[in-house]
């Protein structure tokens, strides 16, 4: 089987080769390791690929699927799969597998890095230092102890966030479409409806997948229900938050700050040089402008989609991806995206 890996870092091909040897699949595949993304215009050189391995930077669109006639397997080195056209894959009988568990604690720790950067004004202090000024009064933060954290999406990552929050002595409210009362009792948090969570939380943290149901879950209506002066944290997906509404809430003082690992249009910001060489839709330009407006604000902490990005988590991603490949080769596909 010819397998082409995309979106790799320099050290990863050697790691993957060694992993294939350990799993006993080195003789069953013909791998190719690339650092670049898969682009529809490049598909002709990979038209005999039976499997592709990608990260979120590569969009497996219908055009890509149709340009790879022998494709049978798509492995994404991520939990999210909104960069893959599942319907196009389903029509062709192509199996799609993800990495559902690799960094629950990793993303949860990053969530609190964002929270603490805002609650203790670390980001604002950094900007003051660049200007050579230190106004202690404007850098006064607040304790997490005794505050209420609202967790939207109490799945694997959300539960780790809750565990850490309880260690800080925080009260925790959670909203999830599949509540688990026993877990709430063990970890010491309370399930509630979304309106109550927004109204009572000092900090709201998002941990839901990107689906049609969660698109712009945080919008003007939901933001207007939040406690004035609250913080919003998003380590989920950019599409969950309406950027225009977020800017409005920050300008109006409804939100005191936002910690964002993901934003709408982040893929365009990363590839701005490429945008100069292609026609750009008005909606794309609007998102880019809004993103830059967010990034200029001192009460917004932005990290470029790196909540997952610890050494340990990245290795777990690669290990699980190879295990997914082995399982498919053995006729027992695992972690199949439904």
Secondary structure as UniProt FT lines:
FT   STRAND          2..5
FT   TURN            10..11
FT   HELIX           12..23
FT   TURN            26..28
FT   STRAND          30..33
FT   HELIX           40..46
FT   TURN            47..48
FT   STRAND          51..54
FT   TURN            56..57
FT   HELIX           62..67
FT   TURN            69..70
FT   STRAND          73..76
FT   TURN            82..83
FT   HELIX           86..92
FT   STRAND          95..97
FT   HELIX           104..119
FT   TURN            120..121
FT   HELIX           122..131
FT   HELIX           136..139
FT   TURN            145..146
FT   STRAND          148..152
FT   HELIX           156..167
FT   TURN            168..169
FT   STRAND          171..175
FT   HELIX           181..187
FT   STRAND          190..191
FT   HELIX           194..200
FT   STRAND          203..206
FT   TURN            212..216
FT   HELIX           220..224
FT   TURN            228..229
FT   STRAND          230..234
FT   HELIX           238..240
FT   HELIX           243..251
FT   TURN            252..253
FT   STRAND          255..260
FT   TURN            264..265
FT   HELIX           266..270
FT   HELIX           272..275
FT   TURN            276..277
FT   HELIX           282..295
FT   TURN            298..299
FT   STRAND          300..302
FT   TURN            307..308
FT   HELIX           311..329
FT   TURN            330..331
//
